[in-house]
Amino acid sequence: MNREKSRQIFEKATTLIPGGVNSPARAFGGVGGSPVVFESAKGAYMTDVDGNRYIDYVLSWGPMILGHADPRVCDALRKAVERGTSFGAPTLAENTLAELIIKFVPSVEKVRLVNSGTEATMSAIRLARGYTGRDKIIKFVGCYHGHVDSLLVAAGSAAATLSVPNSPGVTPGCAADTILVEYNDVAAVRETFAQRGSEIAGVIVEPVGGNMGCVPGSREFLQTLRDETKKAGSILIFDEVMSGFRVAKGGAQEYYGITPDVTTLGKVVGGGLPVGAYGGRKEIMDAVTPVGKVYQAGTLSGNPLATAAGIATLAAIDDDPDFYVKLDRTTTRLADGIQRAASDAGVKVAVPHIGGMSTIFFLSEQDDAVVDWPSSSRCDKARFAKFFWNLLDQGVYLPCSQFETMFTSSAHDDAIIDETIDCAARAFKAL
């Protein structure tokens, strides 16, 4: 494929924007080469500035669960634009979106809208500390919760230890109250609570890891978090920015049957526009200003465009009782087909999947599955990069890193999935 215009635009971007991108996930650092510059999208496809069309499995990193430019969402946005793009004051649409979130998500009795997943997780952590009067937060290796200072941390010398900053600009003081534990490690969770339970304000976890690739939490692991936080009087925060409305109508908490105290949301809840939310039990949420004393604010929170897109997306899901059955079937068809194609070519991969999320892991020799960050980090990144470029040249757009999640939408029909599997088979053979 000729992508000369993309190359030229990106080269110019590097003189204007750090690294030529406004988010590092777009930079192709994990696969090399220049990013594709896109011009338009519709359904399951995106078209670049050179006129090349791609089957899209990035879907704006998750939110386009109905596919790109869904007519229901576009119509809602057109009407919202005509009414005004921002008021900085209450609107009826905020109530409507809040009612849909509360209806869908088991843990949420009250919800606060914000502008991004990062804002949601930052606010949820502050709420956990303010509500409990404690300082320490547990997070898990391999889970990403946005660019919050206290969560941009790396492990110290022990399995469960106070953390150290892993980004310049994050002070040791910001990281000092974060305890880092291995994902899916039940014993480490129990040990940490046995040693420090009275200090722990909350635990934040992706119930389905999405930023070390798609790595579902084990039921035992998530139930242990629920049990230990209850015993210690700590707040359990499920970060469902990625898994919310993607794994099930009520998110991963509905799928697993485990109810957290607080949930953070984003992606799908905005239907493709910038939005986030955090919600939980009424008594916890009422600790937030102006009712309580835990401060959080945002001029554009509940923006009328974002709420319009979110309402249209969630309403479309609500109107189809088989939405998640069909989405899971699509994702399973894709994952199983790719697994078969890899096996036929003698390539060792794992393709874990759940709801509308999946990842193609090029396994190391010592691993038969990916269950945590160590097993994910051992995967063959160079082989993934070759596979990525082969598929890109065949018109299939994957996330540009071994450690990111693929997404499917209701616009991905059987013909599109079969075409993708055929392309993957050729790419595996080329390895």
N, C-alpha and C positions, 0 to 999 in steps of 0.2 A: 504493500500500500504506500502511496505517496503521501507523506505528512509534512511537506516542506513549509506550508503556511503555519502549521502548528509550531514547527521548529523556530521559524522567524519570530513569531509572536512571543514565544517563551524566551528567546534570547533577549528581546526588548524588555520583557517583564523583569528579567534579572537585573536590569539597570534601574528599575523603578521600585521594585518590591524585594524585600530580603529573600533570596533564593528563588525569586520569580513566582512565589506562591503565597497565598494568604492563610494557608494551613499546611504544616509540614507533611501531612499524610498524602498530599497531592504531588509531592516532589519527585516521585519515582526513585527515591534513594534506595529502596530495597530491590529494585530490578535494573537500575541503570538507564541511561538514555534520557530523552526529553519527554516531558508529559504531553499527552494529547490535549489540544485546546478545542473545546466543544462549542457548538453554535446553537444546537437545538436538540429537543428530545420529545419523543411521543411513544406512549405505551412502554414496551420493553426495549426500545431502541434509543440510542443517542447518535447524533451526526456531528462530525467534527468540521472544522473550518475548511478542510480540504474536500469535503463532500463524502467522506467515508462513513458508512453506517455500521454500528456495532450493537450486538446484543449486550445489554447492560446488566451486570451483576453487582454493581456498586450501589446504584439507586440512591445517589446522594448520601451514601453511607447509612442507608436504612429507611429514611422516611417515606420513600415513594412506594408504599405498599400497594397502591392501586395502579402503579405504573406512572410514567411521566405524563403531564398535561391531561390528567383525567378530566373529562368534560364537566363533571359535577363540581370538582374543585375549582376549575377555571371559571365556571359560571358564578360560583360563590364569591370568588375574588373580584370579578368584574363589578358585581353589585356592591361589594364592600368599598372598592376604590371610589365609586361614584358618590358614596355617602361621606367619604373623608378618610384619610389614611392614618390619622392619629389624633386623639382627643386629650390624652393625659387625664382622663376622667372616667368614671364607671360607665359601662355599656351593658346592654342586655346580653350580648354575645358572650361576655365573660361568664355570666350565670349559666348559659346554655352549655358551654364547653365544660365548665366545672361539673354540671349535672351529669354529663356523659362520662367524664372521668370517674366520678363517684359511682355511677351505675356499673361501670366496667370492672373497676379494680377493687378487689376484696378488702384491702387494708385502708382504703381512703374514705374518711368521713368528712373531712374538709381539705381543700386544696388551695395552694397559692400559685398563681401563674407567674413565670419569670421569662427571660429572653433566651436562655440556652441551657443545655445540660450541665455545663460547668457552674452556672449560677444556681441551678437546682441542687447540685451536690454540695457546693460551698454553703448554701443556706441550710441544708439538712444537717450538716455537721455542726454548724453554729447552734442550730436548734437543739441537737442532742446534748451539746455541752451546756447550753443555757437551761434546759429542762432538768438535767440531772445534777448540775452543779459540779460536774467532774471535768477532767481535762483530756484524758487519753482516748484515742481513737484507734481501733484495729482496722487495717486494710490488708489486702492479700496480694502477694507477688503475682504480677501479670495482669491484675485488674487496673483499668484506667478509669478515672472519674473526673476527667477534665483537668485543666491546668491550674488547679487549686494549689497554692504554695505548700500547704501541709501534706498534700498527697503526692507531690513530685519528689518521691523519696526512694532510696535504695536500701537493700538489706545490710545490716551490720554483720557481726561475726557469729551470731547465734541463729538458731532456727526461728526463734521469735524474739525480736530485739527492738529496742528503740532505733529509729531509722536515722539516716544521714541524707542530706540533700543530694539529688542527682541532677540538679539544674543550677547553673549560675544564677544568682539573684534570689535564690531561696536560702534563707538564713538557717543556721543550725537551730535557732530557737523555734522557728516555724515547724521544723521536722521533729523536734524533740518529743512532742506529745503524740506522735504516730508510732504505733507498734505494727511491725510487718510480720506476717505469717504466711506460710505456703498455702496456696489454694488447694482445696479438697483434702487437706491434712487434718483429720478429725482429732488425732492425738495432740497435735500442736495447739489446736484451739482449746482443748480441755486443759492442757498444761498452762497456757497463758492465762486463762480465767482463774485457775487454781492459785496462780502466783499473784495476779494483779487485778482480780475481778472488781474489787472495791474502788479502783481508780478509773475504770473504763466507762466513759460516757456513752460510747456507741461502737457498733461494728458496721462498716460499710462494705458491701460486697456486690459484685455482679453475679446474680444467681445463674446466669449463663454468661460465662466469660466471652467477650467479643473482641478484645484487643490483644489477645495472644493467639488469635484465630478463634474459631467457635469452639469453646470448651465448656460444656454444660457442667454445672455443679452436681455432685452426687447428692442423692436424696439424704443420705446419712449425714453428709457434711452440712447441708443447709438446715436439717433438723437439729443438729448439734448446736449450730449458731442460735437457733430459736430457743433451745433449752437453756443454754448457758447464759444468754442475755437476760432471759426471764429470771433465772436464779440470782444473777448479779444486780438486777435492777438497771441494766443498760438498755440502750435503744438499738434495735436492729433495723438498719437501713438497707433496703434492697435498691440498688442502683439499676433501674429498669429503663434507663435512657435508651438502651439498644434493644432490650428484650421486650419492653412494654408494647403491647398490641402486635407483637411479631411472633411470639411463642404461642400465645393463646389470647382470647379476648380480654382476659384479666391479667395477662402477662405471665411471667414465670411463676409468680406466687399462686396463680390459679392452677397452672400445670402441675406444680409440685404439691399443692395443697398445704402450703406453709405461709402463714400471714405475718409479715413484718410489722413493725411499729410505724415506720415512715417509708415512703416510696418516692424515688425521683424518676421523672419522666422527661422525654424530649422526642426528637425524631418524628415518629408517626403522629404524635399528638398535635404537631403543627402542620401536617399535610405538605411538608416541603418548605415551609417558611420558618424563620428563626423563632423558636419558642422552647420553653421548658416548663416544668411544674414540679412541685413537691407537695406531698400530702400524707395524711395519716390519721391516727385517732384524734378525735375532737379535742380531748384534754391536752394533747401534746401540741396540736396546731394552734390552740388558743394561747400558747405562750409567745406567739409571734405578734409584733406590733401591727396594728394599734391596740389590740386586745391585751397582749402581754408585753414583755419587756425585751424580747429577743428581736433585734433590729434587722430589717430587710426591706429594701425598696427598689423601685425601678420605674423610670419615666415611661418606658415603652412596654412594660409588662401588661399583658392582656391586650396587646395591639389589635385593632379591629381586622387587619388583614390576616394576621396569624390565627386569630380565633375563627375567622370565617373559613380558612383552609382546614383547620383542625376539626371544626364541626362537620364540614362536608365529608372529610375522610372518615371520621368515626361513625357518622350517620350511615355512610355507605356500607361500612363493616356491619353495623347493627342491623341493617336491612336484609342481610344475607345470612341466614342461620347456619349455612354450610361453609362460610368463608374460610374458617381455619382448617376444616377437613380438606378442602380443595388446596389451600396453600401448603399444608403438610404433604399432601399427595404429590404436588408439583416438586417440592424440595426433595422428597424421598426418591422420586423418579430420577431427578438430576443426580443426586448423590450415589444412588445404586448404579446408574449407568456409567458414571465416571469411575467408580470403583471397579466395575467389570472391565472397562476399557484399559485401566491401568494394569489389572491382573493379566489380561490378554497380552499386554506388551512387556510383562515381566518387571513392572515398576512398582515399588513398594510405597503405597500411599494409604492414608486413612482419610475418610470423608465424614466426620461427625456432623450431625445435622439435628435441628430441632425447630419446629415451626417453619418460619421463613428464613432461617439462618443456617449456614454451612461453611466449611473450609476444606480445601484440598491440602492436606499436610503431606509433604515428602519426608517420610519417616527416616530417622537414623537407623543404623543397623541394630542398635540395642533396644529400640522401642517398637511395640506393636500397636500402640495407641498414644494419644495425647490427652493427658488428664490434668496437667498443671504447667507452670511456666518452664521448669527445667526440661520436660519432655518436648514442649513446643520449641524451645530455644535450640534444641539439638537437631531440629529438622534441617533438610538440605536447602538452604536459601539460594544457592547458585543454580540448583536444578529447577527450583521454582521459577527463578528469573527467566531461564530458557523457555520453560513451559508457558509463562506469561506472555512473552514476546511472540511465540509461535501462535498462540490463540489470538493475540491482538491482530496479527497479520491475517488471520482468518476471519476477523470481524467479531471477536468475542472479547468484551472488556471485563476483566477481573480486577479486584482490588490489587494495587501495585505493591503488595508486601505479603510474604508468607504469614505474617502475624495479623492480618486483617480478616474480616468476615465477609463472605459472599451473601447477597440477599436476593430472594426471589419475590415476585409480586403477582397479583391476580392477572396481570397482563402477559405473564409468561405461560403460553399455552403448550400443549404437547409437541406441536411441530417445532417450536423454538427450543424446547428442551432436547428433543431428538437431534436437532441440528448442532446444538452445543456438545452433546455427547459424541457425535461424529467428529467434530473438530478436535475434541479432547483426545479421542482415539488416535488421530493423526499426530497430534502433538506428543503424546506418550511414545509413539513409535519413533518419532524423530529424535527423542532423547537418546 
